[in-house]
Amino acid sequence: MDAHFGSWGTQTFIAGLTSDAMIAPRVIKGAADGDAFAAYIRNVLLPELFKAAGYVSG
């Protein structure tokens, strides 16, 4: 099957969910592998969770 109107690619959307909101949304170009997911957790999600909980890193 041909893709119409240009080229198509894969994107992966990941985000965290709290009891009342979606936090730290990210789109990764291509399929996410274990390394990309671990980097998202470490560099994006955890800082957002700590900030939401009132912790100060440093």
Contacts in CASP RR format, 6 or more apart in sequence:
PFRMAT RR
TARGET T0000
AUTHOR 0000-0000-0000
METHOD contacts of the structure
MODEL  1
MDAHFGSWGTQTFIAGLTSDAMIAPRVIKGAADGDAFAAYIRNVLLPELF
KAAGYVSG
9 30 0 8 1.000
10 29 0 8 1.000
10 30 0 8 1.000
10 31 0 8 1.000
11 27 0 8 1.000
11 28 0 8 1.000
11 29 0 8 1.000
11 30 0 8 1.000
12 27 0 8 1.000
12 28 0 8 1.000
12 30 0 8 1.000
12 31 0 8 1.000
12 32 0 8 1.000
12 36 0 8 1.000
13 25 0 8 1.000
13 26 0 8 1.000
13 27 0 8 1.000
13 28 0 8 1.000
14 25 0 8 1.000
14 26 0 8 1.000
14 28 0 8 1.000
14 32 0 8 1.000
14 37 0 8 1.000
14 40 0 8 1.000
15 22 0 8 1.000
15 23 0 8 1.000
15 24 0 8 1.000
15 25 0 8 1.000
15 26 0 8 1.000
16 22 0 8 1.000
16 23 0 8 1.000
16 24 0 8 1.000
16 25 0 8 1.000
16 45 0 8 1.000
16 48 0 8 1.000
17 23 0 8 1.000
18 52 0 8 1.000
23 45 0 8 1.000
23 48 0 8 1.000
23 49 0 8 1.000
23 52 0 8 1.000
24 40 0 8 1.000
24 44 0 8 1.000
24 45 0 8 1.000
24 48 0 8 1.000
24 49 0 8 1.000
26 40 0 8 1.000
26 44 0 8 1.000
28 36 0 8 1.000
28 40 0 8 1.000
32 40 0 8 1.000
47 57 0 8 1.000
50 57 0 8 1.000
END
